[in-house]
Amino acid sequence: MDTAVLTLRVPVEVKQQLDKLADATHRSKSWLAGEAIQRYLELEAWQIGEIQQALQEAEAGDFASDDEIAALKERHAG
């Protein structure tokens, strides 16, 4: 896998936490930071995809009926 250098500034506390985690897991700080960024990007991409799908459904007029909402309320609110 190709890699690239990324330089960033973080609060001192974040750096200290990263140092501790790297020591505890025997992983490099670079690996841990890369893993964290990858997970964040995946989560954000998922959220954006869900929002885009919901917008398409809304634009198509695909809304829950009053009965469907009442059933959900009954199931989750008791």
Backbone bond lengths (Angstrom), bond angles and torsions (degrees), N, CA, C in turn:
res aa  C-N    CA-C-N  psi(-1)  N-CA   C-N-CA  omega(-1)  CA-C   N-CA-C  phi
1 M - - - 1.447 - - 1.534 108.18 -
2 D 1.310 115.66 132.85 1.457 120.34 175.81 1.520 109.17 -73.10
3 T 1.308 116.09 146.31 1.458 121.13 177.71 1.512 109.42 -128.60
4 A 1.321 115.36 163.76 1.456 121.98 177.40 1.525 107.83 -139.48
5 V 1.296 115.58 155.42 1.460 121.06 179.10 1.520 108.82 -85.13
6 L 1.333 115.35 135.95 1.460 122.37 177.29 1.518 107.61 -131.40
7 T 1.303 117.14 123.98 1.453 121.69 179.03 1.521 107.93 -110.19
8 L 1.340 115.89 132.25 1.453 118.70 179.06 1.507 110.34 -147.44
9 R 1.310 115.08 161.62 1.461 121.54 177.85 1.520 108.34 -107.32
10 V 1.321 114.98 136.94 1.461 121.46 177.08 1.520 107.81 -132.62
11 P 1.327 117.03 158.99 1.467 118.60 175.13 1.539 110.91 -59.97
12 V 1.312 116.25 149.87 1.462 121.49 -178.86 1.526 110.91 -53.49
13 E 1.325 117.07 -39.84 1.463 120.78 -178.85 1.529 111.65 -62.14
14 V 1.329 116.65 -38.84 1.464 120.77 178.75 1.527 109.43 -65.57
15 K 1.316 117.25 -43.04 1.462 121.41 177.86 1.518 110.57 -60.71
16 Q 1.322 117.12 -42.70 1.461 120.69 179.48 1.528 111.30 -64.23
17 Q 1.324 116.55 -41.03 1.463 120.25 177.58 1.526 110.77 -64.00
18 L 1.322 116.04 -40.69 1.467 120.72 178.69 1.532 110.17 -63.86
19 D 1.327 117.17 -41.98 1.462 121.01 177.20 1.529 110.91 -59.06
20 K 1.331 117.03 -46.50 1.467 121.57 -179.29 1.529 111.26 -63.60
21 L 1.326 115.89 -43.35 1.464 119.41 -179.90 1.528 111.02 -65.49
22 A 1.312 116.71 -40.45 1.460 120.32 178.33 1.532 110.36 -61.18
23 D 1.325 116.51 -43.83 1.464 119.93 178.27 1.526 111.53 -63.46
24 A 1.328 116.14 -44.24 1.464 120.84 -176.05 1.527 112.71 -68.76
25 T 1.325 116.52 -32.67 1.470 120.15 -175.54 1.525 113.26 -100.45
26 H 1.325 116.37 -5.65 1.465 121.44 -177.05 1.533 111.06 58.13
27 R 1.311 114.80 35.73 1.467 122.27 174.90 1.525 108.05 -113.02
28 S 1.306 116.12 157.27 1.469 118.77 177.08 1.523 109.29 -77.43
29 K 1.311 114.90 152.86 1.465 119.64 175.62 1.520 109.98 -60.53
30 S 1.319 116.32 -36.64 1.460 120.83 179.06 1.531 110.75 -61.85
31 W 1.335 116.77 -44.97 1.467 120.50 179.81 1.521 110.74 -62.85
32 L 1.342 116.32 -46.35 1.465 120.27 -179.15 1.530 111.41 -62.40
33 A 1.311 117.08 -43.68 1.463 120.60 179.69 1.523 110.49 -64.97
34 G 1.316 117.00 -41.93 1.464 120.11 178.29 1.518 111.64 -62.98
35 E 1.338 116.17 -41.73 1.463 120.94 177.98 1.531 111.06 -62.76
36 A 1.321 116.31 -43.28 1.468 120.93 179.68 1.532 111.00 -63.26
37 I 1.306 116.66 -43.21 1.465 120.71 178.86 1.519 110.36 -64.43
38 Q 1.330 117.61 -42.66 1.467 121.12 179.24 1.523 111.00 -60.91
39 R 1.334 117.05 -45.15 1.472 120.63 179.03 1.523 111.26 -62.66
40 Y 1.325 116.65 -41.00 1.463 121.04 178.39 1.523 110.43 -62.29
41 L 1.315 117.16 -45.25 1.462 121.01 -179.49 1.523 111.41 -63.22
42 E 1.329 116.89 -40.54 1.467 120.61 177.86 1.524 110.90 -63.24
43 L 1.332 117.17 -42.89 1.465 120.95 179.37 1.524 110.90 -64.39
44 E 1.309 116.66 -45.07 1.464 120.24 179.87 1.521 111.01 -63.78
45 A 1.328 117.31 -41.50 1.467 120.81 178.55 1.525 110.07 -62.40
46 W 1.328 116.98 -40.90 1.468 120.84 178.46 1.521 110.01 -62.58
47 Q 1.340 116.92 -46.97 1.462 120.27 -179.37 1.527 111.41 -61.92
48 I 1.303 117.02 -43.18 1.463 120.41 179.06 1.525 110.21 -62.92
49 G 1.328 116.90 -41.37 1.462 120.40 177.41 1.517 112.15 -61.33
50 E 1.334 116.89 -42.84 1.466 121.01 178.73 1.532 111.19 -64.43
51 I 1.323 116.42 -41.08 1.464 120.61 178.95 1.523 110.17 -64.70
52 Q 1.315 116.91 -44.05 1.464 120.24 179.61 1.529 111.00 -62.95
53 Q 1.324 116.78 -40.42 1.468 120.16 177.80 1.528 110.56 -64.28
54 A 1.322 116.83 -42.48 1.459 120.48 179.49 1.530 110.86 -64.14
55 L 1.319 117.06 -39.14 1.465 120.32 178.04 1.528 110.97 -64.34
56 Q 1.323 116.72 -40.49 1.469 120.08 177.51 1.524 110.54 -63.00
57 E 1.326 116.63 -42.36 1.459 120.40 178.58 1.522 110.77 -63.77
58 A 1.329 116.39 -41.61 1.460 120.12 179.45 1.525 110.92 -65.08
59 E 1.323 116.45 -42.65 1.464 120.17 178.80 1.531 111.33 -63.32
60 A 1.333 116.32 -29.39 1.471 120.83 178.71 1.527 111.56 -84.86
61 G 1.336 116.53 -1.53 1.461 120.02 179.58 1.518 113.37 77.43
62 D 1.319 116.95 19.94 1.468 122.23 -177.72 1.527 109.37 -87.10
63 F 1.322 116.45 82.28 1.451 122.56 -179.54 1.523 109.85 -112.04
64 A 1.326 115.98 156.01 1.461 120.60 176.11 1.528 108.88 -70.68
65 S 1.329 115.13 143.81 1.469 120.02 177.60 1.525 109.58 -77.14
66 D 1.320 115.96 166.45 1.463 120.73 177.06 1.528 110.73 -59.11
67 D 1.328 117.28 -38.54 1.464 120.92 178.79 1.525 111.54 -65.61
68 E 1.324 117.26 -39.83 1.467 120.55 178.64 1.531 110.92 -65.35
69 I 1.318 116.46 -39.93 1.468 120.92 178.02 1.521 110.10 -65.45
70 A 1.321 117.38 -43.45 1.457 121.11 178.65 1.521 111.07 -62.00
71 A 1.313 117.85 -40.10 1.456 121.65 178.72 1.525 110.97 -64.82
72 L 1.321 117.13 -42.19 1.471 120.74 177.00 1.523 111.11 -62.69
73 K 1.316 115.43 -43.71 1.470 119.92 179.39 1.506 110.35 -61.04
74 E 1.311 117.05 -44.59 1.461 121.94 -179.92 1.522 111.24 -62.22
75 R 1.321 116.24 -42.31 1.454 121.48 -177.02 1.531 111.65 -68.54
76 H 1.337 117.18 -39.38 1.456 119.87 -173.16 1.519 114.05 -100.12
77 A 1.309 118.04 -25.40 1.458 120.11 -178.62 1.524 111.70 -96.66
78 G 1.314 115.71 -14.89 1.465 120.10 176.87 1.437 114.13 81.40
